[in-house]
Amino acid sequence: MSAVPSDLNAIDPRVFPATARRGRDCGILKIGEIRATDLVERFGSPLYVVDEDVARQRARSTREALQREFARVGAEATVYYAGKAFLCVETARWMADEGLNLDVASGGELAVVLAAGVEPGRIGFHGNNKSEAEIARAVDAGVGTIVLDSEQEIDRVAAAAAAAGVRQRVRLRVNSGVHASTHDYLATSHEDQKFGLPLERTVELGTRIAAHGSLELLGLHCHIGSQIFATDGFRESARRLLGVYRELGEAVGAPIPELNLGGGYGIAYTSADVDQVPAIEGIARELADIVAETCVEAGIAIPRLAFEPGRLIIGPAGVTLYTVGTTKAVRLSGSDAGGDPADLGYAERLYVSVDGGMGDNPRPALYGADYQVRLANRRSAADPALVRVVGRHCESGDIVVNRDVLPGDVAPGDLLAVAATGAYCWSLSSNYNYVPRPPVVAIRDGEARTIVRGETEDDLLARSVIPERSSNTTDHTNGETK
């Protein structure tokens, strides 16, 4: 949490969607010109809201920045949307419309993207344990690239492609050994983890791939992690990967055409994050220079580049709306406040319970993620209160916003807006405690529509196998058979 804002009613456009603002009359939060209160009245609470225009603009600007900067150094760049951040049929269509390819990581994600009508050649298929059925389906569908994540997958994909009578394009995922400055579970290129293969085996495995007539080695793939702000890790990872390109090309008898540097670019979840989040234009410029300089040093031509941003595109386009159910004040000591200097002036913390929680956003519980919350149904002139927004699930770790400041008169029935929830909230959601998942609503041109239906208790019960009761049953009250 940053220092207490001078205006508790302010909506920071660097954290909330760019279209979010307070109405001039009663101070109700508007997203894409629609009142938050109207959205909840129509679609219910909790509610995921995605501004389609913001998502499309961020997709377009990301693609254009990367392609422009790599064209500057004489290279092509392909941008994939990382569907795991948030995927449904509509978002897949948005990304394809904006010129992005689609990246999937399971048979289910592949089914969604195909249902959206995305050209199969524009799909990349990830996953560290793809089933043989998933591989066969991807090959039969004509998926553009399959990322090989293990030795076994080399032979499995080769066999599936041979059976289909096609030559399947593949990438080999390797670990550059670069440790991203992020949560341990979000760092994906160090050696001791489940993704990818050791960099030192690149030539050996690349040669094996080339020996299969049914496979075409498109290039290498590496993803160093997520929620990364600095480009230092990308620089070192690119240097290590490009260091094996000459040797690999000589081993397989042809230059390796592509390098996929993954994604992982960070976003601002709170106003305190803003200053350390670089613009995509700057990231693209630095990456292009890094690759160009490294290729000169290695004495090789610049390959085609590919990137897989997800959070960067969809995260800031999303907001989750919650309704307050109860509040309770808890006295604090200095240590209870969590050691944050911004907290130490408060004698108590106000726990604000809402109608969602870790079922619709498990990131705080999984990663210690921080979020920003604002009162959404009104303005308030009340003094600030240190708050912790918590959910309705039966876990003490069910926290939505660990530490922020709200007007001290926040009360049951108020509506809260949590910013930057477009990525990895719906995707990671669950039915813990048999709580139905909320719907997802998209806003465009002043209109709102459902793009993912919310669940009902009937939906949850429909998955349970409920045996028919026999007339010959035991009455456990008295032990008699009826």
N, C-alpha and C positions, 0 to 999 in steps of 0.2 A: 504494500500500500504506500502511495506517495503521501506527502504532507496533506493536511486537510485543505480541500479546495476552497477558494474564496467564495464560490457560489455553489452550494450543494445541489442546485437545480440545473447546473450546466451540463450539456450533453456534448462530450468531446467527439468531434467528427473523425478524429484520428483513431478512435477505438470503436465507436458505434458506426453503423453504415453511414456513408456520406450524406444520405438523404434524411437522416434522423434529426429531428428538432422538436422543440416544445411549441405547442400552439400558443398564439398570442393572447387568446381569451382566458382559458382556464389552466393553461400550463400542461395539458395532457401531451405525452410523448406521441409524436407522429413518426411513422416509418413509411417513406414513399407516399406522403400526404394522407395516410390513413391513421386514424387515432388508434392507439393501443387498446383503449377501452372498447372501441367498436370491434376490433379483431377478436378480443376475448369474448365479447357478448355473442359474436357470430360463431366462433370456432371452438370456444372453451379454453380452459386453463388447466395445466400449463400448455404452452403453445410455442412451437418453433416457428420463427418468422424469417424468411430469406428474401432479401431485396434482389430481384432478378436483374434489374438494371445494373446494380452495383457488381453482382457476380459476373455478368457479361463484360462490363467495362474492365474489371480486373483481369479477366481471362484475356481479353483483347490486348490490353496494355502490356501484360506479361509476355505474350507471344510476340508482339511487335518489338518490344525492347530487346529480347534475346535474338530475334532474327536480324534486326537492324545492326546490332553490335557485332554479331558474327559475320554478317555480310561485309562490315567495315574491314575485317581482317582476312576476308577472302574465303569464308566458310559458310556452310548452310547450317541452320538449326531447326530441329523439329521439337515442338513442345507437346508433351502429353499431359493431360489432366489426371492426377493421381486419384482415381475414383474412391479409394478407401477413405478419403477425408469426408466425403458425403456424396453418395450416389443414389440416384433414382432415375427413372426414365426421362423425366423433364431435364434434370441437370445434365445428363449425358447429351441430350439434344442441344442445350445451350452451348456446351463446350464445342461440340462438332460444328455448330453454326458459326462460332467465333474462330474457327480454323485450327482448333487443337485436336490432337489425337487423344485416345483414351487408354488409360492404364488400368488393368484389372488384376485382381489377386486371388480369384476363386471362380469356380464354375457358376456360382450365383451372380457374382458381379458381371461375368461374361454374359450371362443370360439377360441381365438388365440392359447392358449396352447394345446387345443385338436387338432386343425388343425396341430400343430407341431408334433403330434404323441406321445405326452407325455403320459405315462401310467397314467390313471385317479387316481389310488391309490396314486400317488406321488404328488397330487395337494391339496393345502390347500385353502379354500375359505373364504375370509374376507368380511367385509362391514358392516356398521352400519344400513343399510336400504335395505337389500336384498329383492327383490320382491318375491312373492310366485312362480312366473314362474321361476325365477332364482334358487330358492331353489329346485324346482322340477327337473329342468334340471340338477343341480349339483348332486342330489341324483340318478337320473336315469343314469347319466354318470358314477357313481361309484367313485365320488370324495372322496379322502382319509379322509379328515377332513373338517368340517364346523365350523367356529368360531362363537359362539353365542354371539351377541353383545347387546341383549336386552331380557327382559322377554318374549315378544311376539314371538321372534324367537325360543324359546324352544318348544312351542307348534306347531309352523309352521313347523319346521324341523321334529319334531316327527310325525306330520300328513303326511308329504310328504314321510317319510321313511316307515311308516305303509302302505300307499297306494302302495308303490313300493315293499312291502314285504321284506324289508331289515332292518338291524340294522346299523344305521348311526353313525360313530364315530364323536364326537364333542369336541371342546374345549370351555371353558367359559372364555370370555375376562373380566378381572377385572382391576380396577385402583388401583395401589399400593399406590397412593398419593405422589409418588416421582416426584419432579419437575426437569426435565432435564435442564442443563445449556445451553439453546439454545433459538432461537426465540420463542415467545409465541405461534405462530401458528404451530411450530414444536414439541412442548412439548405435549405429548399425554397421560400422566398418572396422571395428576392432576384431582381433582374431578369435577371441573366446566368446562366440555367440552363434546363433543358429543360421544366419544368412550367409550365402556366398561361399567361395573357395579361396584358399590361400593364394596371394599374389604370385608367390614363387612357383606355383604350378601352372601359371597361365600358358606358357609355351607348350608344355606337355599336353594339357587338356585341349588347348586350341588345335593342336595337331590331331588329336583323337577326333575332334568334331569334323575337321576337314577331311578325315579319312572316310566319313560316311557320305556316300553319294546323295543321300536324301536330305542332307543338312547343308545350309549355307551360313557360314559364320559372318554375321553382320558386324559384330564388334564386341567390346567389353562394356560391362555395366558395373557401376559402383554407387552406393548410396551411403553417405557418411553419417546421416542422422537427421533429426527433425528439430524445428524451432531453433535454427542457427542464425545468428546475427552477423558474425564476422566471416570474411571470405578466406581467411588464412587456411582453414581446413580444406576448402576446395582447391586452393593453390597447391598445397602439398599432395593432396590426393591425385590431382591431375598430373603433377610432375611424376609421381610414382607409376601411374598407369601408362602414361605416354613413354615412360622409360623402357617398357617391354614391347612397345609397338613395332619397332624396327626388327627386333629378334623374332617376334611372332609372325610378322609378315614374311620374313625370310624362311621361316620354318614351314609355312603353309603355301609358299610360292606366290603370294600376291599381297599387296598392301591391305591392311585392315581398314575398311571404309568408315567405321563409325565409333564414336566414344559417347557413352551415355553416363552423364555425371549425376543422375538422379535429381532429387529436389531437396526439401528440408529447410527452405527459407522461412525465417521467423516473422511473426506479426506481433502487434501490440495488443496485449490483453487488458492492460490498464494504462492510465495516463503516465505512470512511472516508466513504462516500457518504451514510450514513443521515441525518446532521444536516441536510443540504441538500435532502432529498426531502420536500416537503410532502404531507400527507394529502389524499386526493381530496376530502374534505369541505371543506377549506380552499380548494382549487383551485376547486371548484364555487361556493363562496360569493363568491370574488373575481371569477370570470368573470361571474356573474349581476349583481353590482354594477357591473362595468365596462360591460356591455351596457346595463343600465338607465340609468346616468348618461349614456352616450354618446347614447342615443336621445332623452333629454330635451334634451340640448344641440343635437341635430340637428332637434328638433321633429317626430319621427316616432314612430309606435307601435312597440313592441318586436315584432320578427318572431319566428316560430318559430325555435328554435335546433337545430342538429344538431352532433354531435361524433363523432369516429372514433378512440377509444383502442384500442390493440392491445397494445403492450409492457406498459403499466400493468396489464393484466388477466392476460396469460398468462406474462409474463417471470418473475415471482417464484414461479410455480407449478411451474417446471421445474428439474430437476437432471440433470447428465450424470455417469454413473459410468464410470470408466476403470480399467484394470489397469496397474500399473507393470511395464515391461519391463526397463529398465536405469537405472542412475544413474551420474553421474560428477561429480566435484568439480573446479571450476576456480578457480585463484587470482585474486584481484581486486586492482586498484588502486582508488583513490578514484573516478577517472573511469569505470572499468569498471562500478562499482556503479550508474551511471546518475544520479548527483548527488542521489539521494534521501537526506536526512539519516538516515532510518530504516535505510538500507543500510550506512552508513559504518562501523559497528562490526563488520562481517563481513569476515573475511580471505578467504573463498571463497564461491562460489555453487555449489549443488548442482543440476545439471541432472537432471530426472526425466522420463524418456521414457515415454509412455503409448501405448496401442494405438489411439488416435484422433488428432485433430489438426485441421488447418485444413480437412479434408474435412467434418468434422461441425460445426465452429465456425470460420468464416473471419473473424469480427468483429475479433479482435485484429489480424489481418493487414490487413484493410480499413480499420479505423477507429482502430487503437491501443487497442481496448477492453480494459478491465481486468476481471478476475474474481477470485473468492475460492475457495480450495481447502482442503479438509479431508480428513484421513485418515478413511476410512469403514469399515474392517474391524476396527478395534481402537482402544483408547486407547493412549497412549504417554506415558511420563514422561521421555523423552529431551530433551536440550537443544535449543533451537530452531536451525533451519538456514534460511538464506536460499535459496529455491528458485526455479527457473524450470521450469515444467511445459511440456514440448515434445512435439510429435506425431511420427508415424512417416513423414510425407511428406518427399519429397526437396527441401526448401526450408529455408534457414536462418531464414526468417521464419515457419516453422511453429511458432507459440507459442500455447499454450492459456492459460496464466497467466504473465504476464511477470515478476511480482515478488510473492512472498508468503512466508510462514514456515510451515514444517512441522516436526514432530519430526525430529531429525537421524537417527533410525534408519529412516526411510522406505526401503523396499527392494523389489527385484523381487518381484512377487506381491501386493504391497499394493494395496488398492482406494482410489481417490481419488474424492471428490465435488466437482464444480464447480457452484457455485450460480448461480441466476438465468439459466438457459439455456433458458427456455421460449420466448423470442421470438428470431426471426431466426437461430437455429442450424440446426434442421432445414430451415427455409425456404430458407436460403442454402447448404445443404450440396451437396457435389459428389462425383464419383467420381475425383478427382485421384489419379494413380498406380494407377488401377483398384482402389481400395479400396471395397468395398461399404459403403453407408450403413447405420447402425445402425437397429434398430427403435425405435419409440416405444411406451412402455407407460404406461397410465393406471392410477392407484390410486384406489379408492373403497371405503369401508366395509370396509377391511382386505383387499380383493381386488385383484389385479393382472390386467390383460388387455392384449393387444396392440391398439393402435388404428392403427398403421402398421407393416406388415410390414418387417422388415429385408431387405436385399438379399443375394444370394449371388453367388459368382463365376459360376455358371451364368446368373444374371439378366444380368450384364454381358456375357457371351459371346453371349447370345441376341440382343443388339442388333447384333452384328458380322455382316456378310455374308461368309460363308466359302465361297468357290467350291469346287466339287467338283474334285478332282484328276483330270486326264485320264490315261489310260494312256500317251498320247503326250507325255511330259514330258521336259524336259532335265535331265540329271544335271549339276548345276553343279560337281560335284567333278572330273569329267574332260571336261565339255563334250559328252558323247555324248547322243544322243537314244535314249530307250528306247521 
